[in-house]
């Protein structure tokens, strides 16, 4: 029986997925793509978005066939006890790894933009205080808070209008100059920003109304893709590909470039709105890690498990020595995440063949 604290609606599950996906990856995506594909980064995002939409539909069809089972149960059902447990272990390791990297990157972002003199370990501790509090309250509360973050997404996009006069469409021309091969070859570079859709496979049994899952997953994927295309295209058109290559956090640089009378420093508003968005992404992965471990190993001591997961995440997060190391490990996480998403989508066809 599902704990009442973790019962959610399908709409809330969709918002949870959006919260997991939009956060940290988009901060570095424009500059990373500019280095690889020049001004064609938005095309890479569009193609990656279409691929993720297709994979998301397969994932939705899989869990629709097993409405009362999480991906942990489905793996054992399709692949047997031993192979299923192995795939579950890999899945949990991936989520823990992504949680650790996300929290570390979030701490680095805070250090660069606000608390330059504060030790990273202290910043990381403060990041997890609201996260741990919400986790103790349950998935329902996490999803309700994530609903507010949609307003933050819209608000940040609207701030782009304040500097739209400085945008040069010519910076996006000619379209597909880097070549079709280069564009498709760099799709994996956009994958880290799309990670998160796989988390809905954990919590689908907690959904009280299970109608139209494919519709809501499609809405989620299109929302994410459009948001990313706008950000990548706008930052490229504003800075140009050459300058964009030298910028680490493009969205933060956009807000710093905006000059508004009276308000002056609009980057403060970016911090107010974007920091909760980044925290939401970390929170989604942290809760997923905790929930999967609790389910897989049938651990009932909630507070102890949260403490253990927190310690593990902090330890792994300290492994990268600098930002360059973080980005290197993020590439590994993107590959591991893509492998997990492809595997879950592939499992749909296995379920059809085995009629399970």
Secondary structure, 3 states (H helix, E strand, C coil): CCCHHHCECHHHHHHHHHHHHCCCHHHHHHHHHHHHHHHHHHHHHHHHHHHHHHHHHHHHHHHHHCCCCCHHHHHHHHHHHHHHHHHHHHHHHHHHHHHHHHHHHHHHHHHHHCCCCCCHHHHHHHHHHHHHHHHHHCHHHHHHHHHHHHHHHHHHHHHHHHHHHHCCHHHHCCCCCCCHHHHHHCHHHHHHHHCCHHHHHHHHHHECCCCCHHHHHHHHHHHHHHHHHHHHHHHHHHHCHHHHCCCCCHHHHHHHHCEECCCEECHHHHHHHHHHHHHHHHHHHHHHHHHHHHHHHCCCCHHHHHHHHHHHHHHHHCCCCCHHHHHHHHHHHHHHHHHHHHHHHHHHHHHHHHCC
